[in-house]
Amino acid sequence: MGSVLFQFFNLILIIALFTVPIVITILLLRHFGKSKNMGENEDYLLQKIRELERRIDELENKY
């Protein structure tokens, strides 16, 4: 009887140890996956791309 109880508790422990990292990963992905202002990020990136294009044109014209 003792070995059955021991195996049962080991099974519960293994299930818990496998589910905890999965739950933590899901929570982290949800937290970091949320983009609060997607439009602002796109506008910022487009602005930076335009600035880089302008600087590239200046350097091409300079040399």
PAFIMI-244771 format. One line per field, with one value per residue: x, y, z of N, C-alpha, C, O, CB in turn. Coordinates in nm, 2 decimals. Glycine has a CB too. Layout:
REM residues N
neast = X_... $
nnorth = Y_... $
nup = Z_... $
caeast = X_... $
canorth = Y_... $
caup = Z_... $
ceast = X_... $
cnorth = Y_... $
cup = Z_... $
oeast = X_... $
onorth = Y_... $
oup = Z_... $
cbeast = X_... $
cbnorth = Y_... $
cbup = Z_... $
This chain:
REM residues 63
neast = 0.08_0.20_0.38_0.21_0.09_0.31_0.39_0.16_0.18_0.42_0.35_0.16_0.34_0.52_0.34_0.27_0.52_0.56_0.35_0.38_0.60_0.48_0.25_0.37_0.51_0.30_0.17_0.37_0.40_0.15_0.16_0.39_0.32_0.12_0.04_0.02_-0.01_-0.03_-0.06_0.09_0.35_0.39_0.38_0.60_0.81_0.79_0.85_1.12_1.23_1.19_1.36_1.61_1.62_1.63_1.88_2.05_2.01_2.13_2.40_2.46_2.45_2.65_2.88 $
nnorth = -0.12_0.12_0.17_0.22_0.46_0.62_0.62_0.75_1.01_1.08_1.09_1.31_1.51_1.52_1.59_1.85_1.97_1.98_2.14_2.39_2.54_2.57_2.72_2.95_3.04_3.09_3.30_3.49_3.53_3.63_3.87_4.01_4.01_4.18_4.48_4.80_5.05_5.01_5.15_5.38_5.28_5.18_5.42_5.55_5.38_5.40_5.67_5.67_5.51_5.68_5.88_5.75_5.69_5.94_6.02_5.84_5.91_6.17_6.10_5.95_6.15_6.31_6.17 $
nup = 0.00_0.07_-0.14_-0.35_-0.27_-0.26_-0.53_-0.64_-0.52_-0.64_-0.90_-0.90_-0.82_-1.04_-1.25_-1.15_-1.16_-1.43_-1.53_-1.41_-1.54_-1.79_-1.75_-1.65_-1.87_-2.05_-1.92_-1.93_-2.20_-2.27_-2.12_-2.23_-2.49_-2.54_-2.70_-2.63_-2.77_-3.07_-3.31_-3.26_-3.23_-3.49_-3.63_-3.52_-3.61_-3.89_-3.91_-3.83_-4.03_-4.25_-4.18_-4.19_-4.46_-4.57_-4.46_-4.59_-4.86_-4.84_-4.78_-5.01_-5.21_-5.12_-5.16 $
caeast = 0.00_0.28_0.44_0.11_0.07_0.43_0.38_0.06_0.23_0.52_0.27_0.11_0.46_0.56_0.24_0.28_0.64_0.55_0.25_0.42_0.67_0.39_0.16_0.45_0.53_0.17_0.14_0.47_0.37_0.03_0.20_0.47_0.26_0.02_0.10_-0.08_-0.04_0.02_-0.05_0.20_0.47_0.40_0.42_0.74_0.90_0.78_0.93_1.26_1.26_1.20_1.48_1.72_1.62_1.68_2.03_2.11_2.02_2.23_2.53_2.48_2.47_2.77_3.00 $
canorth = 0.00_0.24_0.20_0.28_0.60_0.69_0.64_0.85_1.14_1.11_1.13_1.44_1.60_1.53_1.67_1.99_2.03_2.00_2.24_2.52_2.62_2.60_2.83_3.07_3.08_3.14_3.43_3.59_3.56_3.72_4.00_4.08_4.01_4.29_4.60_4.90_5.14_4.95_5.26_5.47_5.20_5.18_5.56_5.57_5.30_5.47_5.80_5.63_5.46_5.79_5.95_5.67_5.70_6.08_6.02_5.76_6.00_6.27_6.04_5.92_6.27_6.37_6.10 $
caup = 0.00_0.08_-0.27_-0.44_-0.23_-0.30_-0.68_-0.66_-0.49_-0.74_-1.02_-0.87_-0.82_-1.18_-1.32_-1.11_-1.21_-1.58_-1.56_-1.37_-1.64_-1.90_-1.70_-1.64_-2.01_-2.11_-1.86_-1.98_-2.34_-2.27_-2.07_-2.32_-2.63_-2.55_-2.74_-2.59_-2.87_-3.19_-3.41_-3.22_-3.26_-3.64_-3.68_-3.48_-3.70_-4.02_-3.90_-3.83_-4.16_-4.34_-4.14_-4.24_-4.61_-4.59_-4.44_-4.70_-4.98_-4.82_-4.80_-5.15_-5.28_-5.07_-5.22 $
ceast = 0.09_0.34_0.34_0.09_0.19_0.43_0.27_0.11_0.34_0.45_0.22_0.23_0.51_0.46_0.25_0.41_0.64_0.45_0.30_0.50_0.57_0.30_0.24_0.48_0.41_0.15_0.24_0.44_0.25_0.08_0.29_0.42_0.16_0.09_-0.01_-0.11_0.03_0.04_0.06_0.33_0.49_0.44_0.56_0.84_0.90_0.86_1.08_1.31_1.28_1.33_1.61_1.73_1.67_1.83_2.10_2.12_2.12_2.37_2.56_2.51_2.60_2.89_2.97 $
cnorth = 0.13_0.27_0.26_0.43_0.68_0.72_0.75_0.99_1.18_1.16_1.28_1.54_1.62_1.62_1.82_2.05_2.05_2.12_2.38_2.60_2.66_2.72_2.96_3.13_3.14_3.28_3.53_3.62_3.65_3.86_4.08_4.09_4.12_4.42_4.71_5.00_5.10_5.06_5.35_5.40_5.20_5.32_5.59_5.50_5.36_5.60_5.77_5.58_5.58_5.87_5.88_5.69_5.84_6.08_5.95_5.84_6.11_6.22_6.00_6.04_6.34_6.30_6.06 $
cup = 0.00_-0.06_-0.36_-0.40_-0.27_-0.45_-0.71_-0.63_-0.59_-0.87_-1.01_-0.88_-0.96_-1.26_-1.28_-1.16_-1.36_-1.61_-1.52_-1.47_-1.76_-1.87_-1.70_-1.78_-2.07_-2.05_-1.91_-2.12_-2.35_-2.22_-2.17_-2.46_-2.65_-2.59_-2.72_-2.70_-3.00_-3.30_-3.38_-3.26_-3.41_-3.69_-3.64_-3.58_-3.84_-4.02_-3.90_-3.96_-4.26_-4.31_-4.20_-4.39_-4.64_-4.57_-4.54_-4.82_-4.96_-4.84_-4.94_-5.24_-5.24_-5.14_-5.36 $
oeast = 0.05_0.36_0.37_0.07_0.18_0.47_0.29_0.09_0.36_0.50_0.23_0.21_0.54_0.51_0.24_0.41_0.71_0.47_0.26_0.46_0.59_0.28_0.19_0.47_0.42_0.11_0.21_0.45_0.24_0.03_0.26_0.46_0.13_0.19_-0.12_-0.23_0.14_0.14_0.13_0.43_0.61_0.53_0.63_0.94_1.01_0.93_1.15_1.42_1.37_1.40_1.70_1.84_1.75_1.91_2.21_2.23_2.19_2.46_2.67_2.60_2.67_2.99_3.06 $
onorth = 0.23_0.39_0.35_0.51_0.79_0.83_0.83_1.08_1.30_1.25_1.35_1.65_1.74_1.70_1.91_2.16_2.14_2.19_2.48_2.72_2.76_2.81_3.06_3.25_3.25_3.37_3.65_3.74_3.74_3.96_4.20_4.17_4.16_4.46_4.70_5.02_5.15_5.06_5.39_5.47_5.22_5.33_5.65_5.56_5.37_5.63_5.84_5.61_5.58_5.92_5.95_5.70_5.85_6.14_5.99_5.84_6.14_6.28_6.01_6.04_6.40_6.37_6.00 $
oup = -0.06_-0.09_-0.45_-0.49_-0.31_-0.49_-0.81_-0.71_-0.62_-0.93_-1.10_-0.94_-1.00_-1.34_-1.37_-1.20_-1.41_-1.71_-1.58_-1.50_-1.82_-1.95_-1.74_-1.80_-2.14_-2.12_-1.94_-2.16_-2.43_-2.28_-2.20_-2.55_-2.76_-2.53_-2.77_-2.73_-3.03_-3.37_-3.48_-3.31_-3.46_-3.78_-3.72_-3.62_-3.90_-4.12_-3.97_-4.00_-4.34_-4.40_-4.25_-4.45_-4.74_-4.65_-4.58_-4.89_-5.06_-4.90_-4.99_-5.33_-5.33_-5.17_-5.42 $
cbeast = -0.09_0.39_0.50_-0.03_0.06_0.56_0.35_-0.07_0.29_0.61_0.16_0.04_0.57_0.58_0.09_0.28_0.76_0.51_0.12_0.51_0.78_0.30_0.10_0.58_0.58_0.05_0.16_0.61_0.34_-0.08_0.28_0.61_0.19_-0.06_0.14_-0.03_0.02_-0.06_-0.18_0.20_0.46_0.27_0.32_0.76_0.85_0.64_0.89_1.29_1.16_1.08_1.49_1.71_1.48_1.61_2.05_2.03_1.88_2.22_2.54_2.36_2.36_2.78_3.03 $
cbnorth = 0.00_0.21_0.07_0.20_0.60_0.60_0.51_0.82_1.14_0.99_1.04_1.45_1.54_1.39_1.62_1.99_1.93_1.88_2.21_2.51_2.54_2.48_2.80_3.05_2.96_3.05_3.42_3.52_3.43_3.67_3.98_4.01_3.88_4.31_4.60_4.97_5.28_4.84_5.34_5.51_5.06_5.14_5.66_5.53_5.16_5.50_5.87_5.53_5.36_5.88_5.97_5.53_5.69_6.18_5.96_5.63_6.06_6.33_5.91_5.84_6.37_6.36_5.98 $
cbup = 0.12_0.18_-0.33_-0.42_-0.07_-0.27_-0.75_-0.57_-0.35_-0.77_-1.05_-0.73_-0.73_-1.25_-1.29_-0.95_-1.18_-1.65_-1.50_-1.24_-1.70_-1.94_-1.56_-1.57_-2.09_-2.08_-1.71_-1.97_-2.42_-2.17_-1.94_-2.33_-2.65_-2.42_-2.89_-2.47_-2.83_-3.24_-3.41_-3.08_-3.21_-3.71_-3.61_-3.34_-3.70_-4.06_-3.77_-3.72_-4.22_-4.32_-3.99_-4.20_-4.66_-4.50_-4.30_-4.72_-5.00_-4.68_-4.71_-5.21_-5.26_-4.92_-5.14 $
